[in-house]
Amino acid sequence: MTTNTKNQSVISVLLQAETVAQQLTERGISVLSVVARCGRACIHIARHSYCDELIRDGKASYQYLSKSFSGARQGVFNESGCRVYWSESIH
């Protein structure tokens, strides 16, 4: 794969992330960061009531960040090829 091809791949991922970030913003969701990892955009958002709706409808799930299921977890869902996630503290 040439450098130009690799760059185009990253640019494509970021353009997709821009579209998804704009859609999230239109819903009133704060986008905290965007990174491209392994050919996929990861978008970190602030927790929002929309997240609860996605969890309730089975369109998002929780990933626990420790084996004991205590401390912290992340909610995650896929949107147009991007991984969208938010962090929560559980005590």
C-alpha positions in Angstrom: 0.0 0.0 0.0 1.5 3.3 -1.0 1.7 6.4 1.3 -0.9 8.1 -0.8 -3.3 5.2 -0.5 -2.8 5.0 3.3 -3.4 8.8 3.6 -6.6 8.5 1.5 -7.8 5.8 3.8 -7.3 8.0 6.9 -8.9 10.9 5.2 -11.9 8.8 4.3 -12.3 7.6 7.9 -12.1 11.2 9.2 -14.7 12.5 6.6 -17.1 9.7 7.8 -16.4 10.7 11.4 -17.2 14.4 10.5 -20.6 13.3 9.2 -21.4 11.2 12.3 -20.1 14.0 14.6 -22.4 16.5 12.9 -25.4 14.1 13.2 -24.6 13.7 16.9 -24.3 17.5 17.4 -27.7 18.0 15.7 -29.2 15.7 18.4 -27.6 17.9 21.1 -24.8 15.5 22.0 -21.4 16.9 22.8 -18.6 15.3 20.9 -15.5 15.2 23.1 -12.9 13.7 20.7 -12.4 11.8 17.5 -9.5 9.5 16.7 -8.8 7.2 13.7 -7.7 3.7 14.8 -7.1 0.7 12.7 -9.1 2.1 9.8 -12.1 3.1 11.9 -13.1 6.3 13.6 -13.7 6.3 17.4 -15.9 9.1 18.6 -16.0 9.9 22.3 -19.2 11.7 23.4 -20.6 13.1 26.6 -23.4 10.9 28.1 -26.8 12.0 26.9 -30.4 10.8 27.3 -30.1 9.4 23.7 -27.6 6.9 25.1 -30.2 5.6 27.5 -32.6 5.2 24.6 -30.0 3.2 22.6 -29.3 0.9 25.6 -33.0 0.4 26.2 -33.6 -0.5 22.5 -30.7 -2.9 22.3 -28.8 -0.7 19.9 -25.9 0.1 22.3 -24.2 -2.0 25.0 -22.0 -1.6 27.9 -18.4 -2.7 28.1 -17.0 -3.0 31.7 -13.5 -1.7 32.2 -12.7 -4.1 35.0 -13.3 -7.8 35.5 -15.3 -7.2 38.7 -17.9 -5.0 36.9 -17.3 -2.2 39.4 -15.8 1.2 38.9 -16.3 2.3 35.3 -18.0 1.2 32.1 -18.3 2.5 28.6 -21.4 2.5 26.5 -20.8 1.8 22.8 -22.7 1.8 19.6 -21.9 1.8 15.9 -23.0 4.6 13.6 -22.2 4.6 9.9 -19.0 2.6 10.4 -17.8 4.7 13.4 -17.5 3.4 16.9 -19.3 5.9 19.2 -18.7 5.6 23.0 -19.3 7.4 26.3 -17.8 6.7 29.7 -19.7 6.2 33.0 -18.7 5.8 36.6 -20.6 3.2 38.6 -20.4 3.1 42.3 
